[in-house]
Amino acid sequence: MLSDQDHLTPAHRRILLLAWAGWLFDFYDLILYSFLLTEISRELHLAREEHSLVLGFSLGMTAGGGVLFGVLADRFGRRPILQITILTYSLGTVMCGFSTSLGSLLFWRGVTGLGVGGEWGSGHTLIAETFPPRRRGHFGALMQSGAPLGVGLAAVMGTLFTPAYGWRATFIVSGLPALLVAAFRKGIPESDLWELRRREAGGGQRLGAPLAALFRGGIRGTAFKALVLAVLNMSAYWFTYVWFPGYLQEERGMTVARSGIWILVIVAGELVGYATFGTVSDWIGRKSAFTLYAVLMSCGLALLTLFWDVIAPSRGLLLSAMGLVGIGTGTWSNFGPFFSELFPTSLRNSAVGAALNLARGVQFFTPLVITWV
């Protein structure tokens, strides 16, 4: 079995590359809209509240995607569903470039959210079931490192590419991840743990069985705690990223280009956080590492809000605070390995996908709350 191998094989590397790239463009597609608000508003005449609706709806659809594709992956396998999720969010993003109204934009952003919600759970489950357990945290964190790169790419495309070529071209070009599926379609093996469980069960299980199992006594409490943890961490993250670019521009007087550059400082911190979290969690444990990195993010946010006037005269302190926020988001590297270890193979993808993406779906209210505040 792949998970019993002492060293990485070419199959491991292909799995990691597809899951990592899929998550990079997954996050890129979800974040990109925030950088295109002004251009879209100018052409489609959308109000701020309508943009909040689009942002919230796409986040809400990630919950549906996490549950739907999680159940499908437990029934039909990790590999095909991972590929389908990438194709789904790529299609949604491309079609956003052809939107002519709020309704069509809302629909295609919903399709994007659906695919985005499914990709994370399938990718992390496939890694958890094929990589050596003693390095599971490390390789799960490597996959998660695609997220800050996705944010950075969205910032670059939104602030440099879009002013020159327009928001429609940005969406259309952003459909390129679909080519990943074509390139890696035949080189990705199925999870041997999933195949073993399927053989032992005498074939595929009933489609809704994994989801129903989450509400049984033995697993229900674990699933609920996993959901609460994800909701709290997700809320802190999305409040920061939906609100922070506007905060820098409107409250601190930065230009769009300059705010994008400062966001890249946070992205650089994220790369450090994601790169180190996996190793730290394999060393001191998932829960201890999560607590440590959450405290770092809290300290960074406190400095940038409550103590901005104190640290503003020092560019070094501002950069350090933004770096702390970025490093603290390394907590996201915890969820894939940790949740995968909490649930059995028969319902792992459903549980992992549902826990994270139901939490992300709750973030439907985040843009609305930020607009209200």
N, C-alpha and C positions, 0 to 999 in steps of 0.2 A: 504494500500500500504506500501511496505517496507520503502520508504522514509518518511512516516508519523510517523514511530515508534519513540518514545522518547528514547528508549534504544536499544542497539544492540541485535539482535536475533541470534540464531544458524545459520540461513541462511546468515545473514550479515557476520559472522565470516568465514563461508566457502567461500563466495565470495572473501573476503579480502585475505584469505590464498592462494587461487588458483591464484588470480591476482598478489599477491606479489611474490609468488614462481615462477610463470610464468615469471614475469619481471626479477627476480634475474637470472634465468637460460638463459633468453633471452639475457641479457647483458653479462653474463658470456660467452655464445657461441660466441657472436660478438667480445669480447675482447680477447678471448683465443688465437686466431691465432697469435696475436702480440707477445705472449710469447713462441711460438713454431717455430719462423722463423729460428733460427740456426739449429735445429734438422731437419726440413723439407728441408732446403737448402742442408744439408749434404747428404741426401738420394736421393732427387729428382733433385739435381744440378740446383736449381733455382737461378737466379740473383736477386739482390735487386730490380731492376725495375719490374721483374715479380711478386715479392711479393707485390709491390705497386699496380700492376694491380689487384691481387687477393683481397687485402684489399679494394681498391676502388670499385671493382665490387660488393663485398658483401654489401658495404654501399649503392651503387646505387640501388641494388635490394630491399633494405628496402623501398625505395620510392614506387616501384611497389607493394610491399606487403601491405604498408599502404593504398594505394588507393584501391587495389583489395579487401582486406579483410574488409576494411571499408564499401565499397559498399555492399558486401555480408552480413555484419552484420546488416546494415540498412534494408536489404531485408528479411533475414532469421532469425535474432535474434542475440543477443550478446553472449549468452551462447555457442551455437554450434560452432560459429566461433572462440571464444576464445580458445576452446579446439582444434580445427583444427590447429590453428596457433602454438600451443605448439608442437603438433605432427609433424608439418612441419619442424620447426627448429631443433627438436630432430633428425629426420630422416637425415636431411642435415649434422648435426654434426657427427653422427655415420658413415655415408658413406664417410666423409672426411678421416676417418681412413683407408679406403680401396683404396684411390686414388693412382694412379701409374704414373701420369703425370700432367703437368700444366693444360691440358684441363679438366681432370676429377676433379681436385682440384677446378678449377674455377667454374665448373658446380655445385658441391655440396656446395661450399661456397655461391653460388648464391641462392640455395634452402634454406640454412640457413638464408640468408638475407631476403628472401621473408617471411618466418615465423616470424622472428624477427620484421619486419616492421608491421605485422598485430597484434601482441600480445598487444602492448602498447595501441593502440587506443581502442581495444575491452575491455581490462581490465579497463582502466580509465572510459570509457563510462558506463560500467556496475556498477562501484562504484558510479559514479556521479548520476545515475538514481535510485539507491537503498538505498543510505545512507542519513541521515538527512542533509538538506542544510546548517544548521548553523555549522556543523562539516565537511563539504565536503573537505575543505582544509586540515584538520588534517588527514583524512583517505586517501586522495589522496597522501599526503606526505608519509604515512606509506607504501603504495604500492610502491612509488618511492624509498623508502629506500632499496629495493631489488637491485638497481643498484650498489651502492658501495660494497655491500656484493658480488655481482657477480664479480666485479673487483678484490676484495680480493681473492675470490676463484680461479679465473683465475691465479692470481699471485702465489698462493700456488701450484696449479696443474702444472703450467708452470715451476716453479723453484725447486720444490721438487719431485713431482710425475713423471714428464717427464724424468728427468735424470736417474731415476731408471727403468722405464718401457717403455719409448719411446713415441714418439708423436702419433703413431697410437693408442696405448692403451689409451692415454689421450682422444683422440676424441671419441673412442668407449664407454668408461666409461661415457663420458659427455652426452650420449643419455638418461640417466636415467630420465630426466624430463618427458619423455613420460609416466612414471608410475604415474605421478600426475593426468593425465587425467583419467587413469583407476581407481585411488583411489577416485576421487571427481566427476566423471562423473554424477552420479545420485543425488548428494547432492546439486548441484548448481541450484538455481531457475533462471528463465528468468527475465529480467527487466520488471516490471509491467508497467512502463511508455511506453516502446516499445510495449507491448501487448495492452495497452489502445489505443495508436495511431493507431495500426494496425486494431483494431476493429472499431474505428471511421472512418478509411479510407475505411472500407468495404473489407479488405483483404490486401495482400501484394502490395506494390507499384512497378512500373516498375523498373527493375534492375538498369538502369543508371540514374534514376530520381534524387537521392540525389546529384550525382556528377554534373549533369547539373544545379541544383539549386544554386550551389556555384558560378556560373558565372552570376547570375542575379543581377540586380542593388542593391537590398536591402541587399544582403549578400556579394556581390563581394568585396566591400571595406574592410569589416571586415575580410574576408578570406585572402585577400592580406596582411593586416597588421599582422595577426597572423603568416603567412608564413615568412614574413621578420623578425619578432621577433625571431622565431624559428631558422632561418638560421644563424642569428648573434650569438645567444647563442650557437648553435650547432658547429659553426666554432671555437669559442673560446675553447669549450670543446674538440673537436677532435684534434685540433692543439696541445693541451696540452697532451692528452693521447697517441696519436700516436707518438708524438715527444719526450715526457719527458723521458721514459725509455732509449732510445738511447742517449739522451742528457746527462743523468747521467753517462752512461757507456763510451761514446766516448769523451765527452767534460770535464767531471769531474773525469774520471778514476775509476769509481766504477765497481766492479764485477757484474755479472748478479744477483747473489744471494743478494748482498747488495742493488742493485738498486731495487730489488723486495721488500725488507724490507722497504726501504724508501717510495716506492709507497704505502705500507700499512699504512704509517703515513697519507698520503693524504686520503686514504680510511677511516681511523678513523675520520678525519675531515669531510668527507662526511656524515658519520653516524650522526654526530652532526648537520650538515646543514640540512639534510633531516628530522631529528627528530624535529627540531625547526621551520623549515620554515612554515609548515602547520598551526601551532598554531599562529605564527607571522602574517601570511597572513589573517587568520580568524579575527585577532585583528586589524591590521592597513590597511588591504586591499591588494589585489593581486599585484597591480602595485608598491605600495610603498615598499612592502617586496622584490619584484624582484629587484628593484633598489638597495636596501641596500645590498643584498647578492652578486649582480654583482660587486659592488664596492669592497667588501671583496676579491673576487677572483682576481680582477685586481691588487689589492695591493700585494697579495701573489705572483702572477706571476712576477710582477715588481721586487720584492725582490730577486727572484730566478734566474733572468736573468740579468737585468741591474745592480743590486747591489749585485750579488753573492760574489764578492771579498770582499765586505764590511762586509757581514754577515757570510761568511764562517768560520772565526776563532771561532765563537760561535755556538756550536751545538744547543743550545737552540733557537737561532734566526732562524737557518735553519729549525728546527722542527716546530717553530711557523709559518714560512712562508708557509711551506707545509700544515700545518693545516688550514691556511687561504684559500688556494686554495681549499682544500676539503670542508670547510664550505660554500664557495661561490658557489659550485656546487649545493647547495640546491635550486638554481633557477629552477632546473628541476622539483621540486615538484609543481611549479606554473602551468605548462602547462596543466596537466590533468584537474584539477578543473577549471582553468581559461577558457580554450578553451571550455570545456563542457558547461560552463555558457553562452558562446557567441552564441551558435547555437541551433536551435530547434531540438526536438526529431527525426523528420523525416529524418534529414540528419546529426545528431550529430556525429555518428561514422565515416561517410565518411569525414566530415570536420576535426574532431580531428585527425584521422589517416593520412589524406592527408597533413595537415599543418605540423605535426611533421616529417613525413617520407619523404615528398618531400624535406624538409630541410635537413634531414639526407642523402637523395640521392645526394644532391648537394655536400656532403662531399666526393663523388667519387674523387674529385680533391684534397682533403686534403693530402692523402699520396703521391700523385704525386708532389704536391707543396713542401712538406717537403723534399722529395728526391732531388728535384731540388735545394732547398735552402741549 
